[in-house]
């Protein structure tokens, strides 16, 4: 009798233990270790074209050479996987040039990171150092040096432009302002023929066509110089 009770107890214990085990088809999160192997800050987006700047698609902002472990659910499509879009931050000016903070220009990588995330997987992915010909800059930039004796504002059409470093619309005498000329996803260049410096009156900038990835430097006095045109990289 005792042997029978002992056997029944053992069977019940085994049944209870097996019921506590996870089913084989349980979906487990995956741990992906990203290594930023580049010398740039990187905004990493997932499964969306980053030119649309969808905030929910931003995975993480990496510092240069930073390593970060991030948890993901498995890929919905176990054939195509997930795509990650590195967007590199190229230093446009440091705090010594702006007088305030470092500012950056954004450039999309033409080479995306695509791989399948499996349940319970652990993987390491490197964000590469990009070649210059693998980058598409999102916007163009104008740099204005105020050699006037009064503060000025930079106006495009009817819009007063904000400085990139401190969001001010005022550029004081002796200061240099950095301004972003934003491109849509479909723009190839932008004709800037309604750009003004304003104090007591509008001073018209020379008309020019802005291109992505270029910076245009002007000096403003009683008149405005023709632009010095340079590539960001």
Secondary structure as UniProt FT lines:
FT   HELIX           2..20
FT   TURN            24..25
FT   STRAND          30..36
FT   STRAND          41..46
FT   HELIX           50..52
FT   HELIX           55..57
FT   STRAND          58..62
FT   TURN            64..65
FT   STRAND          67..72
FT   TURN            78..80
FT   STRAND          82..93
FT   HELIX           95..98
FT   STRAND          103..109
FT   STRAND          113..115
FT   TURN            119..120
FT   STRAND          122..127
FT   HELIX           132..134
FT   STRAND          135..137
FT   STRAND          139..146
FT   STRAND          152..156
FT   TURN            157..158
FT   STRAND          159..160
FT   TURN            164..166
FT   TURN            173..174
FT   STRAND          176..182
FT   TURN            185..186
FT   STRAND          189..192
FT   STRAND          195..198
FT   STRAND          202..204
FT   STRAND          208..211
FT   TURN            212..213
FT   STRAND          214..220
FT   STRAND          228..231
//
